[in-house]
Amino acid sequence: MEDWVKIEHLTFGYGRRTILEDVSMRFGRGQVVAIMGGSGMGKTTLLKLIGGLLAPQSGTVTIGGETLDPKDVAKLFRMRRRMGMLFQFGALFTDLSVFENVAFPMREQTDLDEETIRDLVMMKLNAVGLRGAAQLMPSEISGGMARRVALARTIALDPALIMYDEPFAGLDPISMGVTANLIRNLNDVLGATSIIVTHDVAETFAIADYVYMVSSAKIAAEGTPEALRASDDPFVRQFIEGLPDGPVRFHYPAADAAEDFQIGGRR
């Protein structure tokens, strides 16, 4: 299978804090690949690096055979036209209707006439089950519906790469299941590569072809959902089962409690 996105020996950090260290990943064409891990482990940072919002301190990101260079603005914008991004909680334009939200990237990035744009918008809305909501405003639809509108906008230009930042956050169980199935089905129809950043195990394992688990700036585990379910690795078991005790600590590293709380009397 062709690797559509390749991350090779990537290191990135903020100041003295290393977020990702010597990380390598592969995302095949036509695959749904999940990046999982606890909060603050660098999952969303990886999406920003793939999208060119951040530049790695070392290592490379290659998309469709081209090396991403955030400093080459013209090349970056050209590469981004082949990407779609579903932001956490949708990020719809609140002053635009559902129809206008989906039409926005078409008007910005193409020279299509309005009749063609209308037909394409209605096709995308139909794909997510919301053709009848085209003239509603974001304030008039539910959170789950807003996420589907955002998904229709994400696929407006039939991107080769679709990135999802916590697509299941804040959704009820039914909406989560609907969104998960949409991600899988749209990926298969478009022949795209989908990257999902999430910590929701059940929904992700049901649709993903491959999973990377990130912890402490490294790839802690990787494999198919079936392989990870069968794994005896302590980190994998802790994450999948939601165990409070294991390699991942609840407390952020801190000084001795006696020092911070002045136990033993004030000095």
C-alpha positions in Angstrom: 0.0 0.0 0.0 1.2 3.5 -0.9 2.2 5.7 2.0 0.3 9.0 1.4 1.7 10.7 4.5 5.1 9.9 6.0 6.5 11.3 9.2 10.2 10.5 9.6 12.3 11.1 12.8 10.3 14.1 13.8 11.1 16.1 16.9 9.2 19.1 18.2 8.9 21.0 21.4 7.8 24.3 23.0 10.9 25.9 24.6 12.5 23.3 26.9 9.5 21.0 26.8 9.8 18.2 24.2 6.4 17.2 22.9 7.5 14.7 20.2 10.9 13.1 20.0 12.2 11.1 17.0 8.7 10.0 15.9 8.1 8.1 12.7 4.7 7.2 11.3 3.1 6.0 8.1 -0.5 6.7 6.8 -1.5 4.7 3.7 -3.7 5.8 0.9 -7.3 4.7 1.6 -6.6 4.1 5.2 -8.3 5.4 8.4 -5.5 5.8 10.9 -5.9 6.9 14.5 -3.5 8.7 16.7 -4.5 8.0 20.3 -3.2 9.0 23.8 -4.0 11.0 26.8 -4.4 14.7 27.0 -1.2 16.7 26.4 0.6 13.9 24.6 1.1 15.7 21.3 -1.8 14.4 19.2 -3.1 17.7 18.0 0.4 19.0 17.6 1.0 16.2 15.1 -2.0 17.5 13.1 -0.6 21.0 13.1 2.8 19.7 11.9 1.1 17.7 9.1 -0.9 20.8 8.1 2.1 23.1 8.1 0.9 25.2 11.0 4.1 24.2 12.9 7.6 23.4 11.7 9.5 20.4 13.2 12.8 21.1 14.9 14.1 18.1 13.1 12.7 15.4 10.8 10.4 15.6 7.9 6.7 15.4 6.9 6.0 14.1 3.4 2.5 14.3 1.8 1.8 12.7 -1.6 5.6 12.4 -2.3 6.3 16.1 -1.5 8.2 17.3 1.6 6.2 19.8 3.6 8.0 23.1 4.2 6.0 25.8 6.2 8.5 28.4 5.0 7.6 27.9 1.3 4.2 29.6 1.5 3.2 29.1 -2.1 3.9 25.3 -2.0 2.3 25.0 1.4 -1.0 26.6 0.2 -0.9 24.3 -2.9 -0.5 21.3 -0.7 -3.3 22.4 1.7 -5.8 22.4 -1.2 -5.5 18.6 -1.0 -6.2 18.6 2.7 -9.4 18.8 4.7 -9.6 19.5 8.4 -12.5 18.8 10.8 -11.8 21.0 13.8 -12.8 20.0 17.3 -16.4 21.1 17.9 -16.8 22.0 14.2 -15.8 25.7 14.1 -18.7 26.7 11.8 -19.1 30.3 10.8 -22.0 31.3 13.1 -23.2 34.1 10.8 -23.5 31.9 7.8 -26.2 29.3 7.0 -25.4 25.6 6.8 -25.4 26.0 3.0 -23.0 29.0 3.0 -20.7 27.2 5.4 -20.2 24.3 3.1 -20.0 26.6 0.0 -17.3 28.7 1.6 -14.2 26.7 0.6 -15.6 26.2 -2.9 -16.0 30.0 -3.4 -12.5 30.7 -1.9 -10.5 28.0 -3.6 -12.3 27.5 -7.0 -13.7 29.4 -10.0 -16.9 27.3 -10.1 -20.1 29.1 -11.1 -22.9 29.4 -8.5 -25.1 26.7 -10.1 -22.4 24.1 -9.9 -21.5 25.2 -6.3 -25.2 24.8 -5.3 -25.3 21.3 -6.7 -22.0 20.3 -5.0 -23.1 21.7 -1.7 -26.4 19.8 -1.8 -24.5 16.6 -2.7 -22.1 17.1 0.3 -25.0 17.8 2.7 -26.9 14.8 1.4 -23.8 12.6 2.1 -24.0 13.6 5.8 -27.8 13.4 5.9 -28.5 17.1 6.2 -29.7 18.3 2.8 -33.0 19.4 4.4 -31.1 21.6 6.8 -29.3 23.7 4.1 -31.0 27.0 5.0 -30.8 26.7 8.8 -28.3 28.7 10.9 -25.7 27.0 13.1 -27.7 28.2 16.2 -30.7 26.3 14.9 -29.1 22.9 14.8 -27.8 20.4 17.4 -24.2 19.8 18.3 -24.2 16.5 16.4 -25.7 18.1 13.4 -23.2 20.9 13.5 -20.4 18.4 13.5 -21.9 16.8 10.4 -22.1 20.2 8.7 -18.5 20.7 9.5 -17.7 17.3 8.0 -19.5 18.3 4.8 -17.4 21.4 4.6 -14.3 19.4 5.2 -14.9 17.2 2.2 -16.2 20.1 0.0 -13.2 19.9 -2.3 -12.8 16.1 -2.2 -9.5 16.2 -0.3 -6.9 13.4 -0.6 -6.1 13.8 3.1 -8.7 14.4 5.8 -7.7 15.2 9.4 -10.1 15.0 12.4 -9.3 16.6 15.7 -11.3 14.8 18.4 -14.4 14.3 16.2 -16.3 12.5 18.9 -15.9 15.0 21.7 -19.1 16.2 23.3 -21.4 13.9 21.2 -24.1 11.7 22.5 -23.8 7.9 21.9 -26.0 8.0 18.8 -24.2 11.0 17.2 -20.9 9.3 18.0 -21.9 6.2 16.1 -23.2 8.2 13.2 -20.1 10.3 13.0 -17.8 7.3 13.2 -19.7 5.5 10.3 -19.6 8.7 8.2 -15.8 9.0 8.7 -15.3 5.4 7.5 -17.8 5.6 4.6 -16.6 9.0 3.3 -13.0 7.8 3.4 -13.9 4.8 1.4 -16.0 6.7 -1.2 -13.3 9.4 -1.7 -10.4 7.0 -1.6 -8.8 9.4 0.8 -6.4 9.0 3.8 -8.0 9.9 7.1 -6.1 10.7 10.3 -8.2 10.8 13.5 -6.8 12.3 16.7 -8.9 10.9 19.5 -9.0 9.2 22.9 -12.4 7.4 22.3 -11.4 3.7 22.1 -14.7 2.0 21.1 -15.7 4.2 18.2 -12.1 4.5 16.9 -11.3 0.8 17.0 -14.5 0.1 15.1 -13.5 2.0 12.0 -9.6 2.4 12.1 -7.3 0.3 10.0 -4.3 1.1 12.1 -3.7 2.9 15.4 -0.7 4.8 16.9 -0.6 5.4 20.7 1.4 8.3 21.8 2.9 8.8 25.3 5.8 10.7 26.8 6.8 12.1 23.4 7.2 8.7 21.8 5.1 6.1 20.0 4.2 3.9 22.9 2.4 1.3 20.8 1.1 0.7 17.3 -0.8 -1.9 15.4 -4.3 -2.9 14.1 -7.2 -2.6 16.6 -7.3 -6.4 16.8 -3.5 -6.6 17.6 -3.8 -3.8 20.3 -6.8 -5.5 21.9 -4.8 -8.7 22.3 -1.7 -6.9 23.5 -0.3 -7.5 27.1 1.6 -4.2 27.0 0.9 -2.4 30.3 0.4 1.0 28.5 -2.0 -0.5 26.0 -4.0 -2.3 28.7 -4.2 0.8 30.8 -5.4 3.0 28.0 -7.9 0.6 26.5 -9.4 -0.3 29.8 -9.2 3.1 31.4 -7.2 1.9 34.4 -6.1 4.5 37.0 -2.8 2.8 37.7 -0.2 2.0 35.1 2.7 3.6 33.1 0.7 6.8 32.6 0.6 8.8 35.7 -2.4 11.0 36.7 -0.2 13.7 38.4 2.0 16.0 36.4 5.7 15.8 37.7 6.0 18.1 40.7 8.1 18.9 43.7 7.7 16.9 46.9 4.3 17.6 48.4 5.8 18.5 51.8 7.7 21.3 50.1 4.6 22.8 48.2 2.2 22.4 51.2 4.8 23.4 53.8 4.1 20.2 55.7 6.0 20.2 59.0 5.5 23.9 59.7 6.3 27.1 58.0 9.9 28.1 57.4 
